[in-house]
């Protein structure tokens, strides 16, 4: 699943998994038309893979973890790619939508990224675009990925960090003090520590992306189309009063041409499973890994 993180690396997601699955499932028909950020960040992951010898930089079994509508599952399975692709998502509605709009060559799986029902060392590539931030325990997701990868297999992940949607957050804090309207994101230092603790020698790239919108309401509409609105436990259960919405729009900073910008603190993780093959090992936490050696 893709964008607007409620999770952080030192706590648990304030939204239930059922709420997250339902929210994205409701957005299944509007998601692709609104997914500018998802395409931008996912295409960067693909570009890294395409630098290798195969069309998508990999052969064998590929897992699209948090596949959503299956956009990147289909890209990974394009003609010429010597792969078997499985798209996995928490949302049954997303999986039904993906299956109905994809070729029969792609396998689909409804499952939790923290407990993936696939065998040890069964994947050459795990591709995950803007999903891990939704998970209650991102470290457990990385341990599952490590378990699934064969020696030499690759993991590529994108996510969002603290500071994402800072303009919208600040505008809402002025318009509606004391009430959260923006999902929480992991601080960069905590995220790096978590990733390197689970994936020694992983490469972590970060940068700030800024996307333009015609107005704050256009930004809010895009988040709704993505199924990515605020999902925290303290969210309002009724519609926000029009006066507060107008105040938020007034406090949102504008560019000279009248447009608004939204900042996204983006991160990409690249990791190759080390080892020389053979049987997997079990680490001190009882997690079965690709073999280090």
C-alpha positions in Angstrom: 0.0 0.0 0.0 1.0 3.4 -0.9 1.4 7.0 1.0 0.6 9.0 4.1 2.2 7.2 7.0 0.6 6.6 10.3 3.4 4.4 11.6 6.7 5.2 13.1 9.7 3.0 14.0 9.5 3.5 17.7 5.8 2.9 18.3 2.7 1.4 16.8 0.3 2.6 14.1 -2.6 4.4 15.7 -4.9 3.1 13.0 -6.0 -0.5 13.0 -5.1 -2.8 10.1 -8.7 -3.2 9.3 -9.2 0.6 9.0 -6.2 0.9 6.8 -7.4 -1.9 4.5 -10.9 -0.4 4.2 -9.6 3.1 3.6 -7.4 2.0 0.7 -10.0 -0.4 -0.6 -12.5 2.4 -0.9 -10.0 4.3 -3.0 -9.3 1.5 -5.4 -11.0 3.2 -8.4 -9.5 6.7 -7.9 -6.1 5.7 -6.6 -4.1 5.6 -9.9 -5.4 8.9 -11.2 -4.2 10.6 -8.0 -0.9 8.8 -7.5 1.7 11.4 -8.6 4.0 10.9 -5.6 3.7 7.1 -5.8 4.7 7.0 -9.4 7.6 9.4 -8.8 9.0 7.4 -6.0 8.3 4.0 -7.5 9.9 4.9 -10.8 13.1 5.8 -9.0 13.1 2.3 -7.5 12.5 0.8 -11.0 15.3 2.9 -12.5 17.8 1.4 -10.1 16.7 -2.1 -11.1 16.8 -1.3 -14.8 20.5 -0.5 -14.6 21.1 -4.3 -14.3 21.2 -6.7 -17.2 17.5 -7.8 -17.2 14.7 -5.4 -18.3 13.7 -4.9 -14.7 17.1 -5.8 -13.3 16.1 -9.2 -11.9 15.0 -12.7 -12.8 13.1 -15.2 -10.8 10.4 -14.6 -8.2 9.4 -11.0 -7.5 7.2 -9.9 -4.6 5.4 -6.5 -4.9 4.8 -5.9 -1.2 1.9 -3.5 -0.7 0.9 -3.7 -4.4 -2.3 -1.6 -4.2 -3.9 -1.5 -7.6 -1.0 -3.5 -9.1 0.5 -0.7 -11.1 4.1 -1.8 -10.3 3.2 -5.5 -10.4 2.3 -5.0 -14.0 5.5 -2.9 -14.7 7.7 -5.6 -13.1 5.9 -8.3 -15.2 6.3 -6.5 -18.6 7.2 -8.6 -21.7 10.8 -9.5 -21.7 11.1 -9.7 -17.9 12.2 -13.2 -16.8 10.2 -13.1 -13.6 7.2 -14.6 -11.8 5.5 -11.7 -10.0 3.3 -11.9 -6.9 1.4 -8.8 -5.8 0.5 -8.8 -2.0 -1.7 -6.3 -0.3 -3.6 -6.0 3.0 -6.8 -4.8 1.3 -9.0 -7.5 -0.3 -10.7 -4.8 -2.4 -7.4 -3.6 -3.8 -6.4 -7.1 -4.7 -9.7 -7.7 -6.5 -9.2 -4.5 -8.4 -5.6 -5.4 -9.3 -6.6 -8.9 -10.5 -9.4 -7.5 -12.6 -7.0 -5.1 -14.4 -4.0 -7.3 -14.9 -2.9 -10.3 -16.9 -3.3 -13.8 -15.5 0.5 -14.2 -15.3 0.6 -12.3 -12.0 -0.3 -14.0 -8.8 -2.3 -12.1 -6.1 -2.2 -12.5 -2.4 -4.2 -10.8 0.5 -1.9 -10.8 3.5 -0.2 -8.8 6.2 3.3 -7.6 5.4 4.3 -8.5 9.0 3.4 -12.2 8.5 4.0 -13.0 4.8 2.7 -16.5 3.9 5.6 -17.4 1.6 8.5 -19.9 2.1 11.9 -19.0 3.3 14.4 -17.9 0.6 11.7 -17.9 -2.1 12.3 -14.4 -3.6 15.0 -12.8 -5.8 13.4 -9.3 -5.4 11.1 -7.6 -3.0 9.7 -4.3 -4.3 7.8 -2.1 -1.9 6.7 1.4 -2.8 5.3 3.6 0.0 3.9 0.8 2.1 6.1 0.2 5.1 5.1 3.5 6.8 1.6 2.0 7.3 2.9 -0.9 9.4 2.7 -1.1 13.2 6.1 -2.8 13.3 8.3 -1.8 10.3 11.2 -3.8 11.8 9.1 -7.0 11.6 8.4 -6.3 7.9 12.1 -6.0 7.3 12.7 -9.3 9.1 10.1 -10.9 6.9 11.7 -9.6 3.8 15.1 -10.9 5.0 13.6 -14.3 5.6 12.1 -14.4 2.1 15.2 -13.3 0.1 17.6 -15.8 -1.3 21.4 -15.0 -1.0 22.0 -12.3 -3.6 18.4 -11.3 -3.6 17.5 -7.6 -3.4 15.1 -5.5 -1.4 14.0 -2.0 -2.6 11.7 0.1 -0.5 10.4 3.6 -0.5 8.8 5.5 2.4 8.1 8.9 3.9 9.6 10.5 6.9 8.9 13.2 9.5 8.4 16.6 7.9 6.1 15.2 5.2 3.1 17.6 4.6 4.7 20.1 7.0 2.8 23.0 5.3 -0.6 21.3 5.7 0.2 20.3 9.3 1.2 23.8 10.3 -1.9 25.3 8.6 -4.1 22.9 10.5 -2.4 23.6 13.8 -3.2 27.3 13.4 -6.8 26.6 12.3 -7.6 23.8 14.7 -5.1 23.9 17.6 -4.5 20.7 19.6 -6.2 18.4 17.0 -4.1 16.3 14.6 -5.0 16.2 11.0 -1.8 14.7 9.6 -0.5 11.2 10.0 2.8 10.7 12.0 6.0 9.8 10.2 9.2 8.3 11.5 12.1 10.7 12.2 14.9 10.1 9.8 17.5 9.2 12.6 15.1 6.6 14.1 14.3 5.2 10.7 18.0 4.9 9.7 18.8 3.2 13.0 15.9 0.7 12.6 16.8 -0.2 9.0 20.6 -0.6 9.6 19.8 -2.7 12.7 17.8 -5.1 10.5 19.7 -4.8 7.2 23.4 -4.3 7.8 25.0 -2.3 5.0 21.7 -1.1 3.5 21.9 2.0 1.4 19.5 4.7 2.5 18.9 7.7 0.2 16.7 10.7 1.3 15.6 13.9 -0.3 12.8 16.4 -0.1 10.2 16.3 -2.9 7.8 19.2 -3.5 4.6 18.9 -5.5 2.4 21.7 -6.7 -1.4 22.0 -6.1 -3.9 24.6 -7.2 -5.1 25.0 -3.6 -5.0 23.3 -0.2 -8.4 21.8 -1.0 -6.9 20.2 -4.1 -4.2 18.6 -1.9 -6.9 17.4 0.5 -8.9 15.9 -2.4 -5.8 14.1 -3.7 -5.2 12.5 -0.3 -8.9 11.4 -0.2 -8.6 9.9 -3.7 -5.6 7.9 -2.5 -7.4 6.6 0.6 -4.6 8.3 2.5 -6.3 10.8 4.9 -5.5 11.0 8.6 -6.2 7.6 10.2 -5.1 8.4 13.8 -7.2 7.3 16.7 -7.9 10.9 17.7 -9.4 11.9 14.3 -12.7 13.6 14.2 -15.6 11.2 13.5 -17.7 13.9 11.9 -17.0 16.3 9.0 -14.6 19.2 9.9 -16.6 22.4 10.3 -16.4 24.6 7.2 -15.0 27.5 9.2 -12.0 25.4 10.2 -11.4 24.3 6.6 -11.5 28.0 5.4 -9.1 28.9 8.2 -6.7 26.1 7.2 -6.8 27.4 3.6 -6.1 30.9 4.7 -3.1 29.8 6.8 -1.6 27.6 4.1 1.4 29.4 2.4 1.0 30.2 -1.2 3.4 30.7 -4.1 3.5 34.1 -6.0 1.3 32.5 -8.7 -1.3 31.5 -6.2 -0.5 27.8 -6.1 0.5 25.8 -3.0 3.3 23.4 -2.5 3.4 20.2 -0.4 6.7 18.8 0.9 7.3 15.1 1.1 10.4 13.8 3.0 11.2 10.8 0.8 13.5 7.8 1.6 14.6 4.9 -0.5 16.3 1.7 0.9 18.4 -0.6 -1.2 19.7 -3.9 0.2 21.2 -7.0 -1.2 21.0 -10.2 0.9 24.5 -11.4 1.5 25.7 -15.0 1.7 26.9 -17.9 -0.4 23.7 -20.0 -0.5 23.0 -23.1 1.5 20.7 -23.3 4.4 19.3 -20.3 6.1 20.5 -19.4 9.6 18.5 -18.4 12.6 19.6 -15.2 14.4 19.5 -14.5 18.1 15.8 -13.4 17.8 14.8 -16.6 16.2 14.3 -15.1 12.8 15.3 -17.2 9.9 17.5 -15.3 7.5 19.3 -15.5 4.2 22.8 -16.8 5.1 25.5 -14.4 6.0 28.9 -15.5 5.1 
